[in-house]
Amino acid sequence: MTLCEFSLLPEEEKTALLYEQGVYIGKRKRGGTTVLLYQLEGFYAEIYYRQYRRVVDRIRCFAGTERLDPYLTEIDVEHLV
């Protein structure tokens, strides 16, 4: 599946696909929102949840690595050394 094909899916299908086939990368907090990052095939997708309701606010997709910076501090690479 391409990023374009994924973007055309309804939100519920995107969320289900990320949970079933995506690779969980990490999470971060942004104000009152929790953001989960997944990798699916050749792109990344962030699911923004309203923290207090656990309701999906939006899903944002991207292909490059520039938006991964907020997650890098959370990744434990100690076992790789």
Biopython code that builds the backbone (N, CA, C, O; Angstrom):
import numpy as np
from Bio.PDB.StructureBuilder import StructureBuilder

atoms = [
    (1, "MET", "N", (0.840, -1.171, 0.000)),
    (1, "MET", "CA", (0.000, 0.000, 0.000)),
    (1, "MET", "C", (0.889, 1.238, 0.000)),
    (1, "MET", "O", (1.890, 1.297, 0.713)),
    (2, "THR", "N", (0.523, 2.196, -0.782)),
    (2, "THR", "CA", (1.289, 3.435, -0.856)),
    (2, "THR", "C", (0.726, 4.462, 0.114)),
    (2, "THR", "O", (-0.375, 4.301, 0.641)),
    (3, "LEU", "N", (1.483, 5.502, 0.336)),
    (3, "LEU", "CA", (1.043, 6.595, 1.189)),
    (3, "LEU", "C", (-0.230, 7.223, 0.628)),
    (3, "LEU", "O", (-1.146, 7.547, 1.383)),
    (4, "CYS", "N", (-0.290, 7.393, -0.675)),
    (4, "CYS", "CA", (-1.469, 7.973, -1.321)),
    (4, "CYS", "C", (-2.694, 7.091, -1.125)),
    (4, "CYS", "O", (-3.772, 7.593, -0.805)),
    (5, "GLU", "N", (-2.545, 5.792, -1.311)),
    (5, "GLU", "CA", (-3.666, 4.861, -1.119)),
    (5, "GLU", "C", (-4.153, 4.881, 0.329)),
    (5, "GLU", "O", (-5.356, 4.877, 0.588)),
    (6, "PHE", "N", (-3.214, 4.901, 1.261)),
    (6, "PHE", "CA", (-3.558, 4.940, 2.679)),
    (6, "PHE", "C", (-4.320, 6.218, 3.013)),
    (6, "PHE", "O", (-5.298, 6.182, 3.759)),
    (7, "SER", "N", (-3.879, 7.331, 2.470)),
    (7, "SER", "CA", (-4.505, 8.623, 2.744)),
    (7, "SER", "C", (-5.964, 8.680, 2.310)),
    (7, "SER", "O", (-6.747, 9.452, 2.863)),
    (8, "LEU", "N", (-6.329, 7.876, 1.333)),
    (8, "LEU", "CA", (-7.706, 7.877, 0.820)),
    (8, "LEU", "C", (-8.669, 7.044, 1.667)),
    (8, "LEU", "O", (-9.883, 7.135, 1.486)),
    (9, "LEU", "N", (-8.142, 6.234, 2.587)),
    (9, "LEU", "CA", (-8.992, 5.378, 3.414)),
    (9, "LEU", "C", (-9.728, 6.199, 4.471)),
    (9, "LEU", "O", (-9.248, 7.253, 4.888)),
    (10, "PRO", "N", (-10.895, 5.715, 4.903)),
    (10, "PRO", "CA", (-11.575, 6.351, 6.036)),
    (10, "PRO", "C", (-10.728, 6.197, 7.309)),
    (10, "PRO", "O", (-9.925, 5.270, 7.417)),
    (11, "GLU", "N", (-10.910, 7.097, 8.252)),
    (11, "GLU", "CA", (-10.102, 7.108, 9.467)),
    (11, "GLU", "C", (-10.142, 5.785, 10.227)),
    (11, "GLU", "O", (-9.115, 5.334, 10.734)),
    (12, "GLU", "N", (-11.304, 5.167, 10.311)),
    (12, "GLU", "CA", (-11.426, 3.906, 11.043)),
    (12, "GLU", "C", (-10.582, 2.805, 10.398)),
    (12, "GLU", "O", (-9.960, 2.004, 11.097)),
    (13, "GLU", "N", (-10.563, 2.769, 9.069)),
    (13, "GLU", "CA", (-9.757, 1.769, 8.359)),
    (13, "GLU", "C", (-8.265, 2.045, 8.522)),
    (13, "GLU", "O", (-7.467, 1.117, 8.654)),
    (14, "LYS", "N", (-7.895, 3.317, 8.513)),
    (14, "LYS", "CA", (-6.486, 3.670, 8.724)),
    (14, "LYS", "C", (-6.021, 3.176, 10.091)),
    (14, "LYS", "O", (-4.974, 2.539, 10.212)),
    (15, "THR", "N", (-6.813, 3.478, 11.116)),
    (15, "THR", "CA", (-6.451, 3.077, 12.469)),
    (15, "THR", "C", (-6.336, 1.565, 12.583)),
    (15, "THR", "O", (-5.366, 1.059, 13.147)),
    (16, "ALA", "N", (-7.309, 0.842, 12.055)),
    (16, "ALA", "CA", (-7.283, -0.624, 12.119)),
    (16, "ALA", "C", (-6.068, -1.179, 11.373)),
    (16, "ALA", "O", (-5.415, -2.102, 11.861)),
    (17, "LEU", "N", (-5.767, -0.639, 10.221)),
    (17, "LEU", "CA", (-4.632, -1.101, 9.428)),
    (17, "LEU", "C", (-3.310, -0.859, 10.161)),
    (17, "LEU", "O", (-2.420, -1.709, 10.143)),
    (18, "LEU", "N", (-3.188, 0.292, 10.799)),
    (18, "LEU", "CA", (-1.960, 0.578, 11.544)),
    (18, "LEU", "C", (-1.792, -0.373, 12.721)),
    (18, "LEU", "O", (-0.686, -0.847, 12.980)),
    (19, "TYR", "N", (-2.877, -0.657, 13.436)),
    (19, "TYR", "CA", (-2.799, -1.585, 14.570)),
    (19, "TYR", "C", (-2.504, -3.015, 14.122)),
    (19, "TYR", "O", (-1.783, -3.740, 14.807)),
    (20, "GLU", "N", (-3.049, -3.423, 12.993)),
    (20, "GLU", "CA", (-2.890, -4.802, 12.527)),
    (20, "GLU", "C", (-1.588, -5.042, 11.776)),
    (20, "GLU", "O", (-0.948, -6.077, 11.967)),
    (21, "GLN", "N", (-1.185, -4.101, 10.923)),
    (21, "GLN", "CA", (-0.036, -4.326, 10.049)),
    (21, "GLN", "C", (1.125, -3.373, 10.270)),
    (21, "GLN", "O", (2.231, -3.618, 9.788)),
    (22, "GLY", "N", (0.887, -2.302, 10.984)),
    (22, "GLY", "CA", (1.933, -1.311, 11.205)),
    (22, "GLY", "C", (2.911, -1.754, 12.276)),
    (22, "GLY", "O", (2.605, -2.612, 13.104)),
    (23, "VAL", "N", (4.082, -1.161, 12.246)),
    (23, "VAL", "CA", (5.111, -1.408, 13.251)),
    (23, "VAL", "C", (5.121, -0.203, 14.188)),
    (23, "VAL", "O", (5.393, 0.922, 13.770)),
    (24, "TYR", "N", (4.821, -0.456, 15.457)),
    (24, "TYR", "CA", (4.803, 0.609, 16.443)),
    (24, "TYR", "C", (6.222, 1.103, 16.671)),
    (24, "TYR", "O", (7.129, 0.312, 16.931)),
    (25, "ILE", "N", (6.414, 2.430, 16.572)),
    (25, "ILE", "CA", (7.736, 3.022, 16.752)),
    (25, "ILE", "C", (7.850, 3.688, 18.123)),
    (25, "ILE", "O", (8.855, 3.522, 18.814)),
    (26, "GLY", "N", (6.831, 4.433, 18.512)),
    (26, "GLY", "CA", (6.901, 5.116, 19.797)),
    (26, "GLY", "C", (5.736, 6.052, 19.994)),
    (26, "GLY", "O", (4.830, 6.136, 19.165)),
    (27, "LYS", "N", (5.778, 6.774, 21.142)),
    (27, "LYS", "CA", (4.729, 7.748, 21.408)),
    (27, "LYS", "C", (5.336, 8.982, 22.027)),
    (27, "LYS", "O", (6.459, 8.963, 22.530)),
    (28, "ARG", "N", (4.574, 10.052, 21.981)),
    (28, "ARG", "CA", (4.991, 11.315, 22.574)),
    (28, "ARG", "C", (3.750, 12.065, 23.024)),
    (28, "ARG", "O", (2.636, 11.772, 22.588)),
    (29, "LYS", "N", (3.954, 13.020, 23.887)),
    (29, "LYS", "CA", (2.869, 13.878, 24.362)),
    (29, "LYS", "C", (3.021, 15.239, 23.705)),
    (29, "LYS", "O", (4.128, 15.751, 23.539)),
    (30, "ARG", "N", (1.900, 15.802, 23.341)),
    (30, "ARG", "CA", (1.891, 17.149, 22.766)),
    (30, "ARG", "C", (0.704, 17.876, 23.378)),
    (30, "ARG", "O", (-0.425, 17.752, 22.904)),
    (31, "GLY", "N", (0.968, 18.634, 24.433)),
    (31, "GLY", "CA", (-0.115, 19.281, 25.161)),
    (31, "GLY", "C", (-1.020, 18.218, 25.762)),
    (31, "GLY", "O", (-0.543, 17.329, 26.467)),
    (32, "GLY", "N", (-2.316, 18.296, 25.495)),
    (32, "GLY", "CA", (-3.269, 17.309, 25.980)),
    (32, "GLY", "C", (-3.487, 16.166, 25.020)),
    (32, "GLY", "O", (-4.470, 15.434, 25.140)),
    (33, "THR", "N", (-2.589, 16.000, 24.072)),
    (33, "THR", "CA", (-2.724, 14.980, 23.038)),
    (33, "THR", "C", (-1.603, 13.953, 23.149)),
    (33, "THR", "O", (-0.451, 14.304, 23.403)),
    (34, "THR", "N", (-1.952, 12.684, 22.957)),
    (34, "THR", "CA", (-0.961, 11.618, 22.878)),
    (34, "THR", "C", (-0.835, 11.231, 21.406)),
    (34, "THR", "O", (-1.838, 11.012, 20.727)),
    (35, "VAL", "N", (0.398, 11.149, 20.918)),
    (35, "VAL", "CA", (0.657, 10.838, 19.519)),
    (35, "VAL", "C", (1.413, 9.515, 19.433)),
    (35, "VAL", "O", (2.487, 9.371, 20.016)),
    (36, "LEU", "N", (0.851, 8.549, 18.706)),
    (36, "LEU", "CA", (1.509, 7.264, 18.485)),
    (36, "LEU", "C", (2.056, 7.224, 17.065)),
    (36, "LEU", "O", (1.376, 7.624, 16.120)),
    (37, "LEU", "N", (3.278, 6.745, 16.919)),
    (37, "LEU", "CA", (3.926, 6.674, 15.610)),
    (37, "LEU", "C", (4.029, 5.227, 15.156)),
    (37, "LEU", "O", (4.476, 4.358, 15.905)),
    (38, "TYR", "N", (3.609, 4.980, 13.918)),
    (38, "TYR", "CA", (3.701, 3.660, 13.297)),
    (38, "TYR", "C", (4.414, 3.786, 11.960)),
    (38, "TYR", "O", (4.365, 4.829, 11.308)),
    (39, "GLN", "N", (5.077, 2.704, 11.562)),
    (39, "GLN", "CA", (5.668, 2.602, 10.234)),
    (39, "GLN", "C", (4.881, 1.534, 9.496)),
    (39, "GLN", "O", (4.660, 0.439, 10.015)),
    (40, "LEU", "N", (4.464, 1.858, 8.292)),
    (40, "LEU", "CA", (3.710, 0.918, 7.468)),
    (40, "LEU", "C", (4.285, 0.968, 6.066)),
    (40, "LEU", "O", (4.205, 1.987, 5.380)),
    (41, "GLU", "N", (4.863, -0.144, 5.655)),
    (41, "GLU", "CA", (5.510, -0.251, 4.346)),
    (41, "GLU", "C", (6.513, 0.875, 4.173)),
    (41, "GLU", "O", (7.490, 0.906, 4.921)),
    (42, "GLY", "N", (6.342, 1.797, 3.247)),
    (42, "GLY", "CA", (7.353, 2.820, 2.989)),
    (42, "GLY", "C", (7.049, 4.181, 3.574)),
    (42, "GLY", "O", (7.606, 5.176, 3.111)),
    (43, "PHE", "N", (6.183, 4.266, 4.579)),
    (43, "PHE", "CA", (5.845, 5.576, 5.144)),
    (43, "PHE", "C", (5.539, 5.447, 6.637)),
    (43, "PHE", "O", (5.457, 4.347, 7.184)),
    (44, "TYR", "N", (5.375, 6.597, 7.272)),
    (44, "TYR", "CA", (5.061, 6.675, 8.696)),
    (44, "TYR", "C", (3.688, 7.303, 8.877)),
    (44, "TYR", "O", (3.231, 8.075, 8.035)),
    (45, "ALA", "N", (3.038, 6.966, 9.979)),
    (45, "ALA", "CA", (1.739, 7.560, 10.297)),
    (45, "ALA", "C", (1.679, 7.846, 11.788)),
    (45, "ALA", "O", (2.053, 7.008, 12.608)),
    (46, "GLU", "N", (1.207, 9.032, 12.127)),
    (46, "GLU", "CA", (1.005, 9.420, 13.506)),
    (46, "GLU", "C", (-0.495, 9.446, 13.780)),
    (46, "GLU", "O", (-1.263, 10.034, 13.018)),
    (47, "ILE", "N", (-0.904, 8.806, 14.870)),
    (47, "ILE", "CA", (-2.297, 8.860, 15.307)),
    (47, "ILE", "C", (-2.344, 9.807, 16.494)),
    (47, "ILE", "O", (-1.713, 9.551, 17.520)),
    (48, "TYR", "N", (-3.081, 10.891, 16.364)),
    (48, "TYR", "CA", (-3.246, 11.877, 17.426)),
    (48, "TYR", "C", (-4.502, 11.539, 18.219)),
    (48, "TYR", "O", (-5.604, 11.514, 17.670)),
    (49, "TYR", "N", (-4.328, 11.280, 19.510)),
    (49, "TYR", "CA", (-5.452, 10.972, 20.403)),
    (49, "TYR", "C", (-5.679, 12.121, 21.365)),
    (49, "TYR", "O", (-4.729, 12.684, 21.908)),
    (50, "ARG", "N", (-6.943, 12.468, 21.575)),
    (50, "ARG", "CA", (-7.275, 13.382, 22.659)),
    (50, "ARG", "C", (-7.110, 12.576, 23.931)),
    (50, "ARG", "O", (-7.816, 11.593, 24.153)),
    (51, "GLN", "N", (-6.204, 12.985, 24.738)),
    (51, "GLN", "CA", (-5.787, 12.196, 25.896)),
    (51, "GLN", "C", (-6.940, 11.826, 26.811)),
    (51, "GLN", "O", (-7.042, 10.674, 27.233)),
    (52, "TYR", "N", (-7.780, 12.740, 27.115)),
    (52, "TYR", "CA", (-8.820, 12.475, 28.114)),
    (52, "TYR", "C", (-9.951, 11.596, 27.603)),
    (52, "TYR", "O", (-10.698, 11.037, 28.406)),
    (53, "ARG", "N", (-10.096, 11.458, 26.296)),
    (53, "ARG", "CA", (-11.196, 10.656, 25.750)),
    (53, "ARG", "C", (-10.720, 9.460, 24.956)),
    (53, "ARG", "O", (-11.502, 8.564, 24.640)),
    (54, "ARG", "N", (-9.427, 9.446, 24.631)),
    (54, "ARG", "CA", (-8.870, 8.369, 23.813)),
    (54, "ARG", "C", (-9.592, 8.260, 22.478)),
    (54, "ARG", "O", (-9.795, 7.170, 21.944)),
    (55, "VAL", "N", (-9.967, 9.400, 21.964)),
    (55, "VAL", "CA", (-10.644, 9.501, 20.679)),
    (55, "VAL", "C", (-9.632, 9.995, 19.651)),
    (55, "VAL", "O", (-8.874, 10.927, 19.918)),
    (56, "VAL", "N", (-9.622, 9.369, 18.474)),
    (56, "VAL", "CA", (-8.703, 9.795, 17.424)),
    (56, "VAL", "C", (-9.085, 11.204, 16.971)),
    (56, "VAL", "O", (-10.214, 11.456, 16.551)),
    (57, "ASP", "N", (-8.126, 12.104, 17.066)),
    (57, "ASP", "CA", (-8.327, 13.473, 16.629)),
    (57, "ASP", "C", (-7.989, 13.610, 15.151)),
    (57, "ASP", "O", (-8.709, 14.255, 14.389)),
    (58, "ARG", "N", (-6.861, 12.979, 14.757)),
    (58, "ARG", "CA", (-6.439, 12.988, 13.349)),
    (58, "ARG", "C", (-5.330, 11.978, 13.150)),
    (58, "ARG", "O", (-4.735, 11.482, 14.107)),
    (59, "ILE", "N", (-5.066, 11.685, 11.898)),
    (59, "ILE", "CA", (-3.957, 10.816, 11.511)),
    (59, "ILE", "C", (-3.140, 11.583, 10.481)),
    (59, "ILE", "O", (-3.673, 12.053, 9.476)),
    (60, "ARG", "N", (-1.857, 11.702, 10.737)),
    (60, "ARG", "CA", (-0.968, 12.431, 9.832)),
    (60, "ARG", "C", (0.086, 11.473, 9.299)),
    (60, "ARG", "O", (0.723, 10.750, 10.066)),
    (61, "CYS", "N", (0.268, 11.470, 7.986)),
    (61, "CYS", "CA", (1.214, 10.562, 7.324)),
    (61, "CYS", "C", (2.356, 11.347, 6.700)),
    (61, "CYS", "O", (2.197, 12.500, 6.297)),
    (62, "PHE", "N", (3.516, 10.693, 6.629)),
    (62, "PHE", "CA", (4.666, 11.307, 5.978)),
    (62, "PHE", "C", (5.646, 10.222, 5.547)),
    (62, "PHE", "O", (5.637, 9.111, 6.078)),
    (63, "ALA", "N", (6.487, 10.559, 4.580)),
    (63, "ALA", "CA", (7.420, 9.578, 4.029)),
    (63, "ALA", "C", (8.861, 9.817, 4.469)),
    (63, "ALA", "O", (9.628, 8.861, 4.582)),
    (64, "GLY", "N", (9.241, 11.044, 4.716)),
    (64, "GLY", "CA", (10.617, 11.350, 5.089)),
    (64, "GLY", "C", (10.887, 11.095, 6.556)),
    (64, "GLY", "O", (9.982, 10.729, 7.307)),
    (65, "THR", "N", (12.126, 11.286, 6.965)),
    (65, "THR", "CA", (12.516, 11.023, 8.349)),
    (65, "THR", "C", (12.605, 12.291, 9.191)),
    (65, "THR", "O", (12.862, 12.205, 10.392)),
    (66, "GLU", "N", (12.402, 13.452, 8.605)),
    (66, "GLU", "CA", (12.567, 14.702, 9.343)),
    (66, "GLU", "C", (11.587, 14.849, 10.511)),
    (66, "GLU", "O", (11.905, 15.536, 11.481)),
    (67, "ARG", "N", (10.438, 14.242, 10.449)),
    (67, "ARG", "CA", (9.449, 14.350, 11.526)),
    (67, "ARG", "C", (9.652, 13.301, 12.624)),
    (67, "ARG", "O", (8.842, 13.211, 13.547)),
    (68, "LEU", "N", (10.713, 12.516, 12.533)),
    (68, "LEU", "CA", (10.982, 11.495, 13.548)),
    (68, "LEU", "C", (11.730, 12.052, 14.757)),
    (68, "LEU", "O", (11.798, 11.392, 15.794)),
    (69, "ASP", "N", (12.284, 13.236, 14.644)),
    (69, "ASP", "CA", (13.101, 13.819, 15.710)),
    (69, "ASP", "C", (12.446, 13.780, 17.093)),
    (69, "ASP", "O", (13.130, 13.421, 18.052)),
    (70, "PRO", "N", (11.167, 14.126, 17.256)),
    (70, "PRO", "CA", (10.584, 14.090, 18.605)),
    (70, "PRO", "C", (10.580, 12.701, 19.246)),
    (70, "PRO", "O", (10.458, 12.589, 20.466)),
    (71, "TYR", "N", (10.708, 11.659, 18.457)),
    (71, "TYR", "CA", (10.675, 10.290, 18.981)),
    (71, "TYR", "C", (12.062, 9.746, 19.315)),
    (71, "TYR", "O", (12.182, 8.771, 20.056)),
    (72, "LEU", "N", (13.093, 10.358, 18.782)),
    (72, "LEU", "CA", (14.446, 9.822, 18.918)),
    (72, "LEU", "C", (14.922, 9.772, 20.355)),
    (72, "LEU", "O", (15.682, 8.871, 20.711)),
    (73, "THR", "N", (14.509, 10.698, 21.187)),
    (73, "THR", "CA", (14.941, 10.693, 22.580)),
    (73, "THR", "C", (14.296, 9.553, 23.367)),
    (73, "THR", "O", (14.778, 9.201, 24.443)),
    (74, "GLU", "N", (13.224, 8.979, 22.851)),
    (74, "GLU", "CA", (12.514, 7.909, 23.533)),
    (74, "GLU", "C", (13.008, 6.514, 23.145)),
    (74, "GLU", "O", (12.638, 5.532, 23.788)),
    (75, "ILE", "N", (13.832, 6.415, 22.112)),
    (75, "ILE", "CA", (14.279, 5.103, 21.621)),
    (75, "ILE", "C", (15.519, 4.677, 22.385)),
    (75, "ILE", "O", (16.514, 5.402, 22.425)),
    (76, "ASP", "N", (15.459, 3.508, 22.988)),
    (76, "ASP", "CA", (16.578, 2.963, 23.754)),
    (76, "ASP", "C", (17.484, 2.171, 22.816)),
    (76, "ASP", "O", (17.084, 1.140, 22.277)),
    (77, "VAL", "N", (18.700, 2.657, 22.629)),
    (77, "VAL", "CA", (19.662, 1.980, 21.747)),
    (77, "VAL", "C", (20.798, 1.353, 22.553)),
    (77, "VAL", "O", (21.787, 0.901, 21.975)),
    (78, "GLU", "N", (20.671, 1.321, 23.864)),
    (78, "GLU", "CA", (21.710, 0.786, 24.727)),
    (78, "GLU", "C", (22.072, -0.651, 24.365)),
    (78, "GLU", "O", (23.247, -1.017, 24.399)),
    (79, "HIS", "N", (21.085, -1.463, 24.023)),
    (79, "HIS", "CA", (21.344, -2.870, 23.695)),
    (79, "HIS", "C", (22.054, -3.039, 22.358)),
    (79, "HIS", "O", (22.514, -4.137, 22.047)),
    (80, "LEU", "N", (22.152, -1.990, 21.571)),
    (80, "LEU", "CA", (22.828, -2.068, 20.264)),
    (80, "LEU", "C", (24.327, -1.849, 20.376)),
    (80, "LEU", "O", (25.074, -2.182, 19.457)),
    (81, "VAL", "N", (24.766, -1.298, 21.482)),
    (81, "VAL", "CA", (26.183, -0.965, 21.660)),
    (81, "VAL", "C", (26.963, -2.162, 22.129)),
    (81, "VAL", "O", (28.173, -2.070, 22.332)),
]
sb = StructureBuilder()
sb.init_structure("model")
sb.init_model(0)
sb.init_chain("A")
sb.init_seg("    ")
for serial, (resi, resn, name, xyz) in enumerate(atoms, 1):
    if name == "N":
        sb.init_residue(resn, " ", resi, " ")
    sb.init_atom(name, np.array(xyz, "f"), 0.0, 1.0, " ", f" {name:<3s}", serial, name[0])
structure = sb.get_structure()
